[in-house]
Amino acid sequence: MSHSYQATAEHTRSAPSGRARTAAKGSRQAPQHRPQAGYTLAHGKHQVRIGPVAFWIVVGTLVIMGVWSIATGTYFAFRENVLTRLIGREATMQIAYEDRIAELRAEIDRITSRQLLDQQQFEQKLNTLLRRQATLEQRTSTMSNDLMGTGSIPRARKAAPLNAGELRLKPRPINDTVIFKAPPDREARLQSREMPTHVVRVAALGNGAGLEGALAHVSRSLDAVEHKQTAMLTDLEQHYESKARNMRSVLDDLGVAIKRAPRSDMGGPFIPLKPPHPGASTFQKQIYRVELARVHIDNYQHTLTAVPVRKPVTGPVDMTSPFGVRPDPFNGRPAMHTGIDMRGEIGEPVHATATGRVTIAGWDGGYGKMVEINHGNGLATRYGHLSKIDVKVGQHIRIGEVIGHIGSTGRSTGPHLHYETRINGEAVNPQKFLRAGIRLGSL
């Protein structure tokens, strides 16, 4: 059974039927009836009349449902492909992100490794500089305390009068008429150099050049300190070696043997000085040579304390009679003068010219009141014509100690000091020893 629907649209302005025209003509007074606009759905004998608004609502709804049905079908038809593409795209992006993350991690590892390596190299360089600084400070301490005996190297200063225990020698000139004259008092000393003792702050020394620049700056500073220390030690070594050579030359010229006898008021276990091993540094070798030179100088100075190289009187005096052959002052005949005569005032002090022990202290013929001191090594000195004697036989005498006073006792024509120097009992010219004292005074 088939159904058919028919929709008929009636319009308000459609032509009237014949009956309607007849009725109109018959009675124009009757009210006119206008049909309503709309759509009619017919199905067999049944008709459904729908307004235009409802009709278009129904049509719109059907269209929307059709479009929705088509979209839904298309989605379900192509859903797998879309999902596959989306998943593939996400996987590709994830792989790309993972690769990028791996690259960044590798870069971080490289940077970290490089930083660690740079840090290790920096620490190694810094440790090297710190070791150099500690070595230089130790060298400074060694040079200041061991070689100089104090914490710093003093400048040259005026020497004080010598005592028995002093090692420095200072002869006294006789007068301007003698061929030798004492030079101005001077000492060969090294100027003090102030060494840095504070810890260097590396970060403050960069000056914008980074850590490498700071390390280079510190390294240059340490090089300068090391250069100064080397130059200072070289000068000190040359000074000691030159002084030792000159002192040995003086002793050789005087014919005096180096004393090696034990010294008084000293002691301790014997610990020999070991030479540096073959692989020792230049600094250690220089220190060893300087120490040896100091030992030689100490031996020479100890020997020279018993050598009469100083003058026996204070102040400038005149030498009235030299050593050697001269006319006798009493009879005018040629005679041998075994010493030198130095004019002075009665009562002026007479000093010992070297350490020793008194062997004669009293009247001795033409010498008058005379003192003889035995200095060892066959050396002896005599002091004649004294007005007063202040020492006794057997007494130990120190350098510069007053042993008596100038006078005119014995075979003398006026107040003066008769001074003799003897080697193994034989008189020698005292000027030889006094000139040697002048040479030693310039060291």
C-alpha positions in Angstrom: 0.0 0.0 0.0 1.6 3.1 -1.2 1.1 6.4 0.4 1.6 9.7 -1.3 1.6 13.1 0.2 0.7 16.2 -1.6 1.3 19.6 -0.4 -0.5 22.5 -1.8 0.2 26.0 -1.1 -2.7 28.5 -1.3 -2.1 32.1 -1.7 -4.2 34.9 -0.6 -4.3 36.5 -4.1 -5.4 33.3 -6.1 -8.3 33.6 -8.6 -11.8 33.0 -7.1 -13.8 30.0 -8.3 -17.1 30.3 -10.4 -19.3 29.8 -7.4 -17.5 32.3 -5.5 -17.9 34.9 -8.2 -21.5 34.2 -8.4 -21.9 34.6 -4.7 -20.0 37.8 -4.9 -22.2 39.2 -7.5 -25.3 38.2 -5.7 -24.5 39.8 -2.5 -21.7 42.3 -2.3 -22.6 43.1 1.2 -21.5 39.7 2.6 -18.0 39.6 4.3 -15.1 38.1 2.3 -13.0 35.1 3.7 -9.3 35.0 2.8 -7.5 31.7 3.0 -4.3 31.5 5.2 -0.8 31.0 3.6 1.0 27.7 4.4 1.9 24.2 3.2 -0.4 21.2 2.9 0.7 17.7 3.3 -1.7 15.2 1.7 -1.7 11.5 2.2 -4.6 9.8 0.6 -7.6 11.5 2.0 -5.7 12.9 4.9 -4.3 16.4 4.7 -2.0 18.2 7.1 -1.6 21.9 6.8 1.8 23.3 8.0 2.7 26.9 8.4 5.8 28.2 6.6 7.8 28.7 9.8 7.3 25.2 10.9 8.0 23.9 7.5 11.4 25.6 7.3 12.2 24.5 10.8 11.6 20.9 9.7 13.6 21.4 6.6 16.5 22.9 8.5 16.5 20.2 11.0 16.6 17.6 8.3 19.5 19.3 6.6 21.4 19.6 9.8 20.8 16.0 10.6 22.0 15.0 7.1 25.1 17.0 7.4 25.8 15.6 10.9 25.2 12.1 9.6 27.7 12.7 6.7 30.3 14.2 9.0 29.9 11.4 11.5 30.3 8.8 8.8 33.3 10.4 7.3 34.9 10.7 10.8 34.4 7.0 11.5 35.5 6.1 8.0 38.8 8.0 8.3 39.3 7.9 12.1 42.1 5.3 12.0 44.1 7.3 9.4 43.8 10.5 11.4 44.7 8.8 14.6 47.7 7.1 13.0 48.9 10.4 11.5 48.4 12.2 14.8 50.2 9.5 16.7 53.0 9.5 14.1 53.3 13.2 14.4 53.5 13.1 18.1 56.1 10.3 18.0 58.2 12.3 15.5 58.0 15.4 17.7 58.8 13.2 20.8 61.8 11.7 19.0 62.9 15.2 17.9 62.6 16.5 21.5 64.5 13.5 22.9 67.3 14.0 20.3 67.5 17.7 21.2 67.5 16.8 24.9 70.3 14.3 24.3 72.3 16.9 22.4 71.8 19.4 25.2 72.9 16.8 27.8 75.9 16.0 25.7 76.8 19.7 25.4 76.3 20.1 29.2 78.6 17.1 29.7 81.2 18.6 27.4 81.0 21.9 29.2 81.1 20.3 32.6 84.1 18.1 31.5 85.9 21.2 30.1 85.2 23.1 33.3 86.5 20.3 35.4 89.6 20.1 33.2 90.1 23.8 33.4 89.5 23.8 37.1 92.0 21.0 37.5 94.6 22.8 35.4 93.9 26.0 37.3 94.3 24.2 40.6 97.6 22.7 39.4 98.9 26.0 38.3 97.8 27.6 41.6 99.4 24.9 43.6 102.6 25.3 41.6 102.6 29.0 42.3 101.9 28.4 46.0 104.8 25.9 46.2 107.1 28.5 44.5 105.9 31.1 46.9 106.6 28.8 49.9 110.0 28.0 48.5 110.9 31.7 48.0 109.8 32.5 51.5 111.9 29.7 52.8 114.8 30.9 50.8 114.3 34.4 52.2 114.2 33.0 55.7 117.4 31.0 55.1 119.2 34.0 53.6 118.0 36.4 56.4 118.4 34.1 59.4 121.1 31.6 58.5 123.4 33.7 56.4 122.8 37.2 57.9 122.0 36.1 61.5 119.0 38.4 61.6 115.6 38.8 60.0 116.9 41.5 57.6 120.1 42.5 56.0 121.3 45.7 57.6 122.8 48.6 55.7 126.3 49.7 56.2 126.8 51.5 59.5 129.7 52.9 61.4 131.6 50.2 63.2 132.1 50.3 67.0 135.4 49.7 68.8 136.4 46.1 68.8 136.3 43.7 71.7 138.0 40.4 72.1 135.1 38.4 70.7 134.5 40.6 67.7 135.6 39.3 64.3 135.7 42.5 62.4 139.1 44.2 62.2 139.8 47.9 62.4 143.4 49.1 62.3 144.4 52.5 63.5 146.6 54.7 61.3 149.8 56.0 62.8 150.1 59.5 61.3 150.2 61.4 58.0 153.9 61.1 57.7 153.8 57.3 57.3 153.5 55.8 53.8 150.3 54.0 54.8 147.0 55.6 55.9 143.8 54.2 57.1 140.9 54.6 54.6 137.5 55.9 55.8 135.7 53.3 57.8 133.5 51.2 55.5 131.9 47.8 55.4 130.9 45.7 52.4 127.2 45.0 53.0 124.3 44.1 50.9 121.3 46.5 50.9 118.2 45.0 52.5 115.5 43.9 50.2 112.0 43.7 51.6 110.3 40.4 50.6 106.6 39.9 50.4 105.2 37.7 53.1 101.5 38.1 52.7 99.4 35.6 50.8 98.5 36.8 47.3 94.8 36.9 46.5 94.5 35.6 43.0 91.0 36.9 42.3 92.0 40.5 43.1 94.9 40.4 40.6 92.9 39.5 37.5 92.2 43.1 36.4 89.6 41.9 34.0 91.9 39.4 32.3 90.4 36.3 34.0 92.0 33.7 36.1 94.7 33.0 33.5 95.8 36.7 33.7 95.8 36.5 37.5 98.0 33.4 37.5 100.3 35.0 34.9 100.6 38.2 37.1 101.4 36.1 40.2 103.9 34.1 38.2 105.7 37.3 37.0 105.8 38.6 40.5 107.3 35.4 41.8 109.8 35.4 38.9 110.9 38.9 40.0 111.3 37.9 43.6 113.3 34.8 42.6 115.5 37.0 40.4 116.2 39.4 43.2 117.0 36.5 45.6 119.3 34.9 43.1 121.1 38.3 42.5 121.3 38.9 46.2 122.7 35.5 46.9 125.2 35.8 44.1 126.4 39.2 45.4 126.7 37.7 48.9 128.6 34.7 47.6 131.0 36.9 45.7 131.4 39.2 48.7 132.3 36.3 51.0 134.6 34.6 48.6 136.4 37.9 47.9 136.7 38.6 51.6 138.0 35.1 52.2 140.6 35.3 49.4 141.8 38.7 50.7 142.1 37.5 54.3 144.0 34.4 53.2 146.3 36.6 51.0 147.0 38.8 54.0 147.8 35.8 56.2 150.0 34.3 53.5 151.9 37.6 53.1 152.5 37.7 56.8 153.6 34.1 56.9 151.0 33.2 59.5 149.5 29.7 59.6 145.8 29.3 60.0 144.8 28.4 63.6 142.9 25.1 63.9 143.2 24.7 67.6 140.0 24.3 69.6 138.5 27.6 70.7 137.6 28.4 74.3 134.0 28.5 75.6 132.6 26.5 72.7 131.4 23.0 72.3 128.7 20.6 70.9 128.6 17.3 68.9 130.5 17.2 65.6 128.1 17.1 62.7 130.0 17.5 59.4 128.6 19.7 56.7 127.3 17.6 53.9 127.7 18.8 50.3 124.5 19.1 48.2 123.5 16.0 46.2 124.0 16.2 42.4 120.3 16.9 41.8 120.2 19.8 44.2 119.0 23.2 43.0 121.3 26.1 42.2 120.1 27.9 45.3 121.2 25.0 47.5 124.5 24.8 45.9 125.0 28.6 46.3 124.0 28.3 50.0 126.6 25.5 50.4 129.4 27.6 48.8 128.4 30.6 51.0 128.5 28.5 54.1 131.9 27.2 53.2 133.2 30.8 52.6 131.8 31.8 55.9 133.6 29.0 57.7 136.8 30.0 56.0 136.3 33.7 57.0 135.5 32.7 60.5 138.7 30.7 60.7 140.7 33.5 59.2 139.2 36.0 61.6 139.8 33.8 64.6 143.4 33.6 63.5 143.7 37.3 62.9 142.5 38.0 66.4 146.0 36.8 67.5 147.8 38.7 64.8 149.0 42.2 65.7 147.6 44.2 62.8 146.1 47.0 65.0 148.0 50.1 66.2 148.7 50.2 69.9 147.8 53.9 70.6 144.7 56.0 70.2 144.5 59.1 68.2 147.0 60.4 65.6 150.6 60.2 66.8 153.9 60.8 65.1 156.3 58.0 64.3 159.6 59.4 65.5 161.9 56.5 64.5 161.2 53.6 62.0 162.3 50.0 62.1 165.8 49.2 60.9 169.3 50.7 61.0 169.5 54.3 62.4 172.0 56.5 64.3 171.8 55.8 68.0 170.1 58.7 69.8 172.7 58.8 72.5 176.1 58.2 70.7 175.1 58.7 67.1 176.7 55.5 66.0 174.8 53.2 63.5 172.5 50.8 65.4 169.7 48.4 64.7 166.3 49.6 65.9 164.1 46.5 66.4 160.8 48.4 66.5 159.1 51.7 65.8 158.9 54.7 68.2 155.6 56.6 68.4 155.6 60.0 70.2 153.0 60.5 72.9 152.2 62.2 76.2 153.1 60.5 79.5 150.1 58.6 80.8 148.4 58.0 77.5 147.0 54.4 77.3 148.7 51.7 75.4 146.4 48.9 73.9 147.2 45.3 73.1 147.3 44.8 69.3 146.1 41.2 69.4 144.9 38.6 71.9 147.5 36.7 73.8 149.1 36.0 77.2 151.5 38.3 79.1 155.0 36.8 79.3 156.9 39.8 80.6 155.6 42.6 82.7 158.3 44.7 84.4 161.6 46.4 84.0 163.8 45.1 81.2 167.1 46.9 80.6 167.0 49.6 77.9 163.2 48.9 77.4 162.5 50.3 80.9 159.1 49.2 82.0 158.1 46.7 79.3 155.3 44.3 78.5 155.6 41.4 76.2 152.6 39.4 75.0 152.7 36.0 73.3 150.0 35.7 70.7 150.7 32.2 69.5 151.8 30.9 66.1 155.3 32.3 67.1 154.0 35.9 67.2 154.8 38.3 70.0 154.7 42.0 70.6 156.7 44.3 73.0 155.7 47.6 74.5 158.6 49.6 76.0 159.4 52.8 77.9 156.0 52.6 79.8 155.4 54.8 82.7 152.9 52.3 84.2 152.1 48.6 83.7 148.5 47.5 84.2 148.9 43.7 83.6 150.6 40.7 85.2 152.6 37.8 83.8 150.3 35.0 82.8 147.3 37.2 82.3 145.1 36.6 79.3 144.8 39.8 77.2 142.1 40.7 74.8 142.3 42.9 71.7 142.3 46.6 72.5 142.8 46.0 76.3 144.9 48.6 78.1 148.1 47.1 79.2 150.0 50.2 80.3 150.7 53.9 79.7 153.2 55.8 77.7 156.3 57.0 79.5 160.1 57.6 79.1 161.6 54.9 81.3 164.8 53.0 80.3 167.0 54.2 77.5 164.8 56.9 76.2 165.2 60.6 75.2 161.5 61.5 75.8 158.0 60.3 76.2 157.1 57.8 73.5 156.2 54.1 72.9 158.6 51.6 71.6 156.6 49.0 69.8 158.0 45.7 68.5 156.7 42.7 66.5 158.5 39.4 66.7 158.1 36.1 64.9 159.7 33.1 66.6 161.8 35.5 68.8 163.1 37.5 65.8 162.1 41.2 65.4 160.4 42.1 62.2 159.1 45.4 60.9 155.8 46.3 62.6 154.7 48.3 59.6 154.2 45.1 57.7 151.5 44.1 60.1 150.0 47.5 60.3 149.7 47.7 56.5 148.0 44.3 56.6 145.6 45.7 59.1 144.7 48.5 56.7 144.1 46.0 54.0 141.8 44.0 56.3 140.0 47.2 57.3 138.8 47.7 53.7 137.1 44.3 53.5 
